[in-house]
Amino acid sequence: MDEEELQEVLTEYDIKRTDLPKIKRTDPALPDEAEVGDVVRIVRDSRTADRAVIYRLVIN
């Protein structure tokens, strides 16, 4: 995510970057270009909604 888009999400939920759930850099679901400190958007299929969008902070 770019910083502007990230700031919109953080403002919407009234949270800080460090409040986001974490994902390890070694997780195979991450794209190769993801770096520690990045925030990634993950879109999953959902049984109760058409899709679920979640955000994760990349850590070591």
Backbone as a ProteinNet text record, in pm:
[ID]
protein_1_A
[PRIMARY]
MDEEELQEVLTEYDIKRTDLPKIKRTDPALPDEAEVGDVVRIVRDSRTADRAVIYRLVIN
[TERTIARY]
85.3	0	89.4	44	120.2	81.9	162.8	144.3	11.1	-31.6	-156.9	-275.2	-276.5	-383	-379.9	-259.6	-244.2	-297.6	-265.5	-312.8	-465.3	-528.7	-675	-731.4	-670.4	-715.9	-693.5	-575.4	-545.3	-638.9	-669.6	-762.2	-903.2	-945.2	-1079.8	-1100.9	-1000	-1012.8	-957.7	-902.7	-845.9	-742.3	-644.9	-538.7	-403.3	-296.8	-160.8	-114.3	-10.6	45.4	78.3	134.3	174.1	56.1	-63.9	-183.9	-237.2	-190.3	-237.1	-188.6	-263	-213.5	-83.2	1.3	133.3	137.1	232.8	261.5	413.2	470	615.3	660.4	775.5	832.2	850.6	870.2	893.4	764.5	649.4	522.1	514.2	486.8	484.3	371.9	275	165.2	206.2	316.9	360.4	425.6	406.2	477.6	627.2	709.9	855.7	902.8	834	879.3	839.8	762.9	723.1	844.8	856.7	969	917.4	1003.8	968.3	924.1	810.6	755.8	644.9	635.9	528.6	395.7	288.2	153.8	96.5	45	-11.7	-162	-233.5	-377.5	-398.3	-476.7	-507.3	-657.7	-697.6	-839.6	-869.6	-966.4	-1003.7	-1151.4	-1186	-1327.4	-1386.5	-1513.2	-1579.5	-1714.8	-1750.1	-1881.6	-1994	-1966.7	-2071.7	-2076.8	-1966.7	-1961.4	-1900	-1914.2	-1856.2	-1705.4	-1641.2	-1497.4	-1462.5	-1350.8	-1302.6	-1167.8	-1150.8	-1025.4	-960.5	-835.4	-762.3	-627.1	-568.3	-440	-343.3	-218.7	-115.1	12.6	80.2	210.1	318.1	410.2	516.2	624.9	659.3	764.2	867.7	979.9	1083.4	1037.8
-118.1	0	123.9	227.6	351.5	426.2	521.9	590.7	666.5	727.2	802.5	709.7	597.1	498.6	442.5	416.5	364.8	465.4	593.2	695.4	703.1	683.9	682.6	568.1	450.5	334	356.3	404.5	427.8	532.1	635.8	738.8	682.9	604.4	546.7	461.6	382.6	293.7	355.4	476.8	548.3	461.3	413.3	328.7	376.4	319.6	344.2	225	245.1	136.7	15	38.5	-71.8	-144.7	-87.6	-154.3	-261	-259	-356.8	-496.8	-599.8	-736.9	-753.2	-843.7	-861.7	-984.6	-981.6	-1096.2	-1101.6	-1219.2	-1232.9	-1220	-1159.9	-1139.9	-1273	-1380.1	-1511.6	-1583.8	-1523.1	-1586.1	-1601.5	-1721.5	-1743.5	-1668.6	-1617.1	-1543.7	-1402.6	-1354	-1217.8	-1210.5	-1099.1	-1080.1	-1060.8	-1093.5	-1085.4	-944.7	-843.5	-706.9	-648.8	-721.5	-672.9	-667.9	-557	-538	-514.2	-535.7	-511.9	-366.5	-346	-212.5	-177.9	-253.2	-231.8	-279.1	-224.5	-272.4	-329.9	-452.2	-517.7	-535.3	-528.6	-553.1	-695.1	-771	-908.8	-918	-969.9	-985.5	-1135.4	-1174.6	-1315.7	-1331.7	-1448.6	-1482.3	-1501.7	-1465.1	-1475.5	-1544.2	-1626.3	-1692	-1594.9	-1499	-1407.1	-1278.9	-1246.5	-1130.2	-1178.5	-1102.2	-1142.8	-1159.6	-1064.2	-1071.7	-996	-1032.5	-966.5	-903.6	-777.7	-707	-688.1	-733.7	-718.4	-656.6	-595.9	-529.8	-590.3	-608.3	-666.4	-583.9	-569	-503.6	-610.2	-593	-690.2	-671.8	-783	-781.2	-889.3	-884	-988.6	-1119.4
0	0	0	-67.8	-60.4	67.6	105.7	233.5	242.3	133	134.6	161	93.3	111.4	253.9	305	440.7	542.2	524.9	618.1	620.4	506.2	501.5	585.4	573.7	650.5	799.7	837	978.2	1038	961.9	1008.4	1021.6	924.2	927	1051.7	1088.5	1204.2	1332.5	1323	1437.7	1510.6	1433.2	1487.9	1435.8	1494.5	1448.8	1367.3	1289.5	1208	1295	1413.6	1500.4	1563.2	1553.7	1605.9	1510.6	1386.7	1287.9	1323.1	1283.5	1300.5	1222.2	1266.7	1206.6	1115.6	1021.4	936.3	918.5	932.1	920.1	775.3	757.2	623.6	552	624.9	565.5	526.2	552.4	516.9	364.8	316.2	171.4	98.9	171.7	107.6	66.2	120.2	89	-48.2	-117.5	-244.7	-217.7	-313.8	-297.3	-263.1	-310.9	-288.7	-152.9	-72.5	60.1	151.1	224.9	315.7	456.5	555.5	694.7	709.5	775.5	794.7	696.1	586.6	489.4	546.5	494.6	526.7	398.2	408.3	290.4	309.2	198.4	198.1	149.1	223.3	186.6	165.9	50.8	18.9	16.2	95.7	105.2	73.4	23.1	7.5	145.7	160.7	289.7	272.4	369.9	365	397.2	484.5	527.6	445.2	381.9	292.2	161.2	59.5	-68.4	-57.3	11.2	32.2	158.6	218.5	339.4	308.2	348.5	327.7	464.5	476.6	601.4	571.7	672.9	658.6	757.6	715	801.3	791.3	905.1	911.3	898.3	806.2	782.7	888.1	957.4	1060	1029.5	1102.5	1089.2	1145.6
[MASK]
++++++++++++++++++++++++++++++++++++++++++++++++++++++++++++

